[in-house]
């Protein structure tokens, strides 16, 4: 998962790649995982990592956007060039609103360590408790325990940087 510092470093790389054009960056990255059980035994234990960044370039009173999952230097340069190419293919606007500058946001701690670190072992312990109760009651146990850990970042070349991480 991306810490605030790692997300800022990624945004800085994109802003540098887009210079001298104005650029907006939307980053979404996360982990989805879960444990499913049926017929009183675990059937699936999964984890999926996902990340993508959308870059919107403001070039000569035109805008264009592109999205990538390739965070290498070459991948970020390519997404900036793709956004520029899209911008060149659009009609210019008479006026372009200025990008929002730095803002003061209240930090929200929605990624408690107990939730961020809630992994397969913790889920297995919950499944065992459920199965023990099912056996005690003489029924077949089934269920699903999901976990989500997501980072969302909105930033731009004018100094805006908004970071939010949520784990549940």
N, C-alpha and C positions, 0 to 999 in steps of 0.2 A: 504494500500500500504506500501511497505517496504522503510523506510528511509535508508540512507547510513549506519547509526549506527545499525539499526535493521538487515540489510543484513550482516554486518560485524559480528554481534553476532551470526547469524545463521551459517555463514561460520566457525566461531571459534568452534561452537559445533560439526560440521561435522569433522573438522580437528582433534579435540580432540578424537572423536569416532574412527577415522581411525588410530590414532597413534599406532605404529611407522611407518606405511606405508605412502608413499607419496600419496597425493590425489589432484584431481582437482574437482572443484565444479562449476556447471552451474545452476544458479537460474533464473527462469522466473516467474514473478508474475504480475497480472494485473486485471484491471476492464474493462469490455466492457459493455457499456450501450447504450440505445437509445430509441427514441420515434418515432413511426410510426403513420401516420394518413392517413385516406382515407374517401371518401364520406363526407368530411368536419367535421370529428370528430376523436379524438385520438382513435386508435384501439389497440395499444400495447405500453407499457412502461416497459422496461426490464432492468435488470442488471445481469451480470454474473461475478463472481469472480473466478479467476483461479490462481493456483500456483503449481509449480513443481520444483524439484531439481534433477539434474542428477549428480551422484558421480562416478568418475573414480578413481579406486585404482590401484596404481603401487606396485606390490607385487612379490618379487623374480624374477625380470626381466619379469614380465607378467603384463598385464593390463586387467581390467574388469570394466564394467560400469553397473549401475542400476539406476532406476528412481523411485521417490516416490512423493506422494502428502501429506504424513503423516509427519508433522514436529514436532511431539512429540519426546521426547528423545528416546523412544523405536522404533519409526518409523525411525529415523535417524540412530540408531544403526543397525536396520534391513537392511536398504539400503546399508550401508557400508559392512555388512556381505554378502549380495547378490553380491555386486561388487567383494569382495574378492573371493567368490565361483566361479564366472565367470572367474576371473583371474587364479585361480588354474586349470581351465579346458582348458586353452589355452597353446600353445607352448611358451617356454621362448624365448626371443630375445637375440641375442648376445650382443647388446648394447641398452641401453635405454637412450634417450635424457634426459638431466636434465630439470626439470621444470623451467620455466621462473620465475625470482625473482621479487621483487617490481619494479614497473615502475611509471614514472611520466606522468599522462594523463591530458590533458586540461579538466577542468570541463565545461560541456555544460549544460546550463539551458534550458531544453526542456520541463519542467513541470511547466509552469507558474501557479500561484495560481488561476487565472481566469479560466483556463482550468481544473485544478484538481478539483475545486469546482463547475464545470458546471454540475448541477444536474437536476432532473426532473422539478423543478420549472422554471429554466432558459430555459429548452427545451419547456416547456408548454407556456412560454411567446413568444418564437419564433413561435410556432405553431399558437398561437392566432393571431400574426401579419400576418402570412401567410393566415390564414382563413379569417381575416378581409379584406385583399387585394382580396382574391378569391371572397368573397361575393360582394365587390365593383365592381369587373369585371364581375360578373354574371356567374362564373364558379365553378366547384366543386374542392375543394382543396385536395391535397394528397402530401405526402412526407415522408422523414425519416431523422432524425438528430442523427448521431452516436457520441459516445464519447469513447475514448480509453485512458487508463492511465496504462502504462507498465513499469516495472523495469526489467532490464537485468543485471546480475552479473556474471563475470568470475573471479574465484579466485583459489588459490591453497595453499598447505601447505608450499610452499617456499616463501610466502610473496606477491604473486601477488594478487591484488584486484582491479578490474575494475567495476565500477558502472555507470549505465546509466538509467535515468528515462525520459520518454517521455509521454506527454499528448497532445491529439489532439481532 
